[in-house]
Amino acid sequence: MFGKQSSLKFEKNKITLKYLLYLPERYEERKSNWPLLIFLHGAGERGNRLKKVKSHGPPKLVQAGKKFPFILASPQCPKGQQWDIHLLDLWLKELISRWRIDQSRIYLTGLSMGGYGCWTWAMKHPDRFAAIAPICGWGDVRRVEALKEIPVWAFHGAKDPIVPVEKSVELVKRLKKIGGNVRLTIYPDLGHDSWSETYDNPQLYRWLLHQRRKKYK
């Protein structure tokens, strides 16, 4: 289940952003700062029913009883919209002010539309994140240079009929060309749902938690 908070509302400029928050065991006991993983869902989980965010990814695993050694924050995109990077950035600053977060260990992941949000948010504010893990996403190749200093592990299904695997391949190739720290896992037999296998893999979380970044600006 989701720690002390099942949902919160962040209001800024009359905009409400609902989100789920998971606090790790011993959060109250240990007064040190904790790593933060932000999860951005796909288009199907938009709306105002927060339980939809638990349909996939880390929130689904937490709901099933999985315990993580980090704070997990999972916002919900309003119905009919895509991820608003400006609003997400304001929300992240609000999280940092409320919770004991290690600002050198903030990680970002997302699937499909959330994969797009993952690439785009990190490109716009590369100083925010220690590492990103976009799944079956896409982004502006012309801006990928901003990610040169950020470890990236991307994932995609080779048979994806909704977001072609070439979208990830193109971004990764461009990033490798400029010397970025990037890797791409392509599942040869998977379609659009390349996230279930990815989020079930403990290696992903070990890799994320190994990454650190300079203090958040």
C-alpha positions in Angstrom: 0.0 0.0 0.0 1.0 3.6 -0.3 2.8 4.8 2.8 1.5 7.6 5.0 -0.2 9.4 2.0 -2.6 7.8 -0.5 -3.0 11.0 -2.5 -2.2 14.7 -2.3 -3.2 17.7 -4.3 -0.8 20.3 -5.5 -2.4 23.6 -6.5 -0.6 26.3 -8.4 -2.3 29.0 -10.5 -5.6 27.2 -10.0 -4.3 24.0 -11.4 -4.6 20.8 -9.4 -2.1 18.0 -9.9 -3.1 14.8 -8.0 -0.4 12.3 -7.2 0.3 9.1 -5.2 3.2 9.1 -2.7 4.9 6.0 -1.3 7.2 6.4 1.6 9.7 3.6 2.3 9.8 1.7 5.5 11.7 3.5 8.3 11.1 6.9 6.7 10.0 8.2 10.1 12.8 6.4 12.0 15.6 7.5 9.7 16.0 11.3 9.6 18.3 11.3 6.7 17.3 12.2 3.1 16.0 9.5 0.7 16.3 8.9 -3.0 13.2 9.8 -5.1 11.8 8.0 -8.1 9.2 9.9 -10.2 6.9 7.7 -12.3 5.0 9.2 -15.3 2.1 7.1 -16.5 0.8 6.7 -20.1 -2.2 8.2 -21.9 -4.6 5.6 -20.6 -4.3 6.6 -17.0 -5.1 10.3 -17.4 -8.1 11.8 -15.6 -9.2 12.4 -12.0 -9.5 8.8 -10.7 -6.1 8.5 -9.0 -6.4 4.7 -8.7 -5.8 4.4 -12.4 -2.2 5.4 -11.8 -1.8 2.1 -10.0 -2.5 0.2 -13.3 1.1 -0.1 -14.3 4.7 0.4 -13.3 6.1 0.9 -9.8 2.7 2.1 -8.3 1.2 -1.3 -9.4 4.0 -3.1 -7.7 3.6 -1.1 -4.5 -0.1 -1.8 -4.5 0.8 -5.5 -4.7 3.0 -5.3 -1.7 6.4 -4.5 -3.2 8.7 -2.5 -0.9 11.2 0.0 -2.3 14.1 1.7 -0.6 13.2 5.1 -2.0 10.3 7.6 -2.1 8.0 7.0 -5.1 5.9 9.9 -6.4 3.4 9.3 -9.2 1.5 12.3 -10.5 -1.7 12.0 -12.7 -2.0 13.9 -15.9 -5.4 15.6 -16.3 -7.9 14.2 -18.9 -7.2 15.1 -22.5 -3.8 16.7 -21.7 -0.1 15.7 -22.1 2.5 16.1 -19.4 3.0 19.8 -18.6 6.7 20.2 -17.9 6.4 23.6 -16.2 3.7 22.2 -13.8 5.8 19.1 -13.2 8.8 21.2 -12.3 6.8 23.3 -9.8 5.4 20.1 -8.3 8.9 18.6 -7.9 10.0 21.7 -6.0 7.0 21.3 -3.8 7.9 17.7 -3.1 11.4 18.7 -2.2 10.1 21.3 0.3 7.7 18.7 1.9 9.7 15.6 2.1 13.3 14.5 3.0 14.6 14.0 -0.5 18.3 13.5 -1.4 18.6 16.0 -4.2 21.6 14.2 -5.7 19.5 11.1 -6.2 16.3 12.1 -8.0 15.3 9.6 -10.8 12.8 9.8 -13.5 11.0 7.1 -15.4 7.8 6.8 -17.5 6.0 4.7 -20.1 4.6 5.6 -23.5 3.2 9.2 -23.0 5.2 9.1 -19.8 8.3 8.0 -21.7 7.8 11.1 -23.8 7.4 13.2 -20.6 10.6 11.5 -19.2 12.7 12.5 -22.3 11.2 15.9 -22.6 11.4 17.0 -18.9 15.0 15.8 -18.6 16.0 17.6 -21.9 14.4 20.9 -20.6 15.9 20.6 -17.0 18.9 18.3 -17.2 20.1 19.6 -13.8 17.1 18.0 -12.0 17.9 14.3 -12.4 20.6 11.7 -11.5 19.3 9.3 -14.2 16.3 8.6 -16.4 14.7 5.4 -17.7 12.2 6.2 -20.5 10.1 3.2 -21.7 8.5 3.1 -25.2 8.8 6.9 -25.4 9.8 9.5 -27.9 11.3 13.0 -27.9 12.9 15.9 -29.8 16.2 14.6 -31.2 17.4 18.1 -31.8 17.4 18.7 -28.0 19.0 15.4 -26.9 22.4 17.0 -26.4 21.1 18.4 -23.1 21.3 14.8 -21.7 25.0 14.2 -22.4 25.8 14.2 -18.7 22.8 12.2 -17.5 22.9 8.4 -17.4 20.0 7.1 -19.6 18.6 3.6 -19.9 15.9 3.4 -22.5 13.6 0.4 -23.2 11.4 -0.5 -26.2 9.5 -3.4 -27.7 10.7 -4.2 -31.3 7.1 -4.9 -32.4 5.6 -1.8 -30.8 2.6 -0.8 -33.1 1.9 2.5 -31.3 5.3 4.1 -30.7 7.8 2.6 -33.2 11.0 1.4 -31.7 12.9 3.7 -34.1 11.8 6.6 -31.9 14.0 5.3 -29.1 16.7 4.1 -31.4 17.1 7.6 -33.0 17.4 9.3 -29.6 19.9 6.8 -28.3 22.1 6.9 -31.5 22.2 10.7 -31.3 23.2 10.6 -27.7 25.9 8.0 -28.2 27.3 10.1 -31.0 28.0 13.0 -28.7 29.4 10.7 -26.0 26.4 10.3 -23.7 26.1 7.7 -21.0 23.2 5.8 -22.6 22.0 2.3 -23.2 19.0 0.8 -25.0 17.2 -2.5 -24.2 15.1 -3.7 -27.1 12.7 -6.6 -26.4 12.6 -8.5 -29.8 9.2 -10.2 -29.1 7.3 -7.4 -27.3 4.9 -4.8 -28.6 3.8 -1.7 -26.8 3.9 -3.2 -23.4 7.6 -3.2 -22.8 7.1 -1.7 -19.3 5.9 -4.8 -17.4 9.1 -6.7 -18.0 11.2 -3.6 -17.4 9.6 -2.7 -14.1 9.7 -6.3 -12.9 13.4 -6.3 -13.3 15.3 -5.5 -10.0 18.4 -4.6 -12.1 16.6 -1.4 -13.2 16.3 -0.2 -9.6 19.8 -1.2 -8.7 21.1 0.7 -11.7 19.1 3.8 -10.8 20.1 3.9 -7.2 23.8 3.6 -8.2 23.6 7.0 -10.0 24.2 10.3 -8.2 24.2 13.9 -9.3 25.3 17.2 -8.1 22.9 19.1 -5.9 19.6 20.2 -7.4 19.7 23.9 -8.4 
